[in-house]
Amino acid sequence: METIKHAIQDYYAEDLAHCFGCGRNNKLGHGFRTGWNGDETLTLYKPEPEHTAIPGFVYGGLLASLIDCHGTGSASLALHRKNGHEPEDDVEPPRFVTAKLEVQYLKPTPQNVELRARGQVEEVHPKKFNVHTEVYAGEELVAKGLVVAAVMPEGFGA
């Protein structure tokens, strides 16, 4: 399985890295990791057997969680790059929260197939980004999503 070398989530502040979807400090969570793949963002994930809706197919909530965390991670990558940094620069990246999440389920998602969330980021305000995501199971487009990500307000994690 391909991996993300410099995931933005690896560089979040310690006290802001507990998200069930993408927090590196949440050992029970999914561990989603988002990085650059050229000009688009990429998150890879192989569903576990417990992510089953019905035998052979992935639970839709996992796809929503993937799109959500991919969206906030992508917005963080985009603002970090706009500020002149890349994840591996050892500069703490900005954190985002989800202001809106839309998911379109296009096809049943087969189990035992790597999921690829690919994103395009659009800045709509200095503190707000739209992230358009497509989720593929292998070569099959199975879901699309939109995350409106807002810069985390100061004191939110405190």
N, C-alpha and C positions, 0 to 999 in steps of 0.2 A: 504494500500500500504506500502510495506517495505521502509525503509529510510536508507540513508547513514549517520552514526553517525559522523564520523570525515572526512569530505570531504576536500581534499587539497585546493579547491578553497576558503574555509572559512578562510584560513590562508595566502592567497596572500597579498602582500603589498597593502595598500589602493589605491595608485595611479596606480596599475596594476590590478585592479579588476573591469574593465568596459566592458569586452567582452560581446557581445550580446548573445553568447551561454552560457557562464559559469560565467560571472562576477556578483558577489554579489551586486555590486554598480550600476548595470543596471536594474532598476525596470521594464523595458519593455522587457527584454531579457528572454531567456528560463530558466535560473537558473540551468543548469546542475551541478551536484555535483558528484565527483568521489572519491572513497575510496577503501581501500583494502578489499578483500573478500578471505581470505587465501592468496595464492600466486598469485592470479589474481586480476585485478582491475575491478571495477563495477561502472556503472552509471545507474541510474533508471530514467525513464521519462514517463509521461502519456501525449501523444499529446493532444493539445487543438483542439476544433472544427475548428479554423482558419487554422490549419495545414493540411487541406484537399487538395488532388490532384483532385480526383473526389469523389462524395459522397460514404462514407464508407471506403476510403483509404487515407493513410497518404502521404503527399507531400514528394518526394524524397530528396529535399533540406534539410528538417529537419533531415533526416537520415545522410546526409553528415555532417551537423553541429554537430550532436551528435557524430559521429565518430571522427571528427576533435577535438572537445573539450575533448572528452574522451581520445584521444591520447596524447594531450599535458598535460592534468592532470595526466595521467598514468605515463608519463615520469617524471613529477615533483615528483610524489610519489616515483618512483624508485630511482631517484638521491638523494632525501631527505633521504630515507632509507639507501642507500649506504653511505651517509655522517653521519649515526648513529642516525637519527631522525625519528620520526613519526609525522603525522600532529598535534596531540594534545600536542606535546612537547613545543609549544609556541616559536618555532624557525622559522623564516621566510623561507619558502621553495623557491627553485629555480623556475624561470618562464621559460617557453619554448614557442617557436613560431613554426608554421608549415612550414617545408621545403618542404614537399610533402604530398599529400593526394590522395589516391586511394580508390574508392568505387565500390563494386560489388553489384548490386541489384539482389537478388536471387528470391524473390517472392513479390507480392504486399503485402504491410503492412496494416493490418486492423486498422481502427480507433477504439477508445475506448478500447484499450488494452495496458497495461503497456509495455514499451520497456525496455529491459535489454541489455546494452552494456557490454560485458565481454572482458577483454584485457589481453594479454600476452606481457611483455616488454622485449626487447632484446637490450642490450647496444652494439652499433657498433663503438663507439668512446667516449672518455670522455665527449664530449659535444653533442653527437648525439645518439638518441635512436629510434629504430623501435618499433612501437606498433601495434600489430596484434589484430584486434577487430572483434568480432562477435556480431551482433545485433539480438535479439530474440523478437518477439511479442508473449507473452505467451510462449509456448513451441516451436514455429515455428521459425527456422532460416530464417531471411528475408534479411539480408545484411551482407557483410564482408568488412573490410577495412584495409588499412595500412596507418599509419601516420608516417612519418619521422619527428621527433621533435628535434629541435636544441635549445640549451640553448640560452635564450634571450640575445642578445648583450648588453653590458653596454651602457647606455644612450638611449636605444631604446624607453623607456617609458617617457623619460624626454622631 
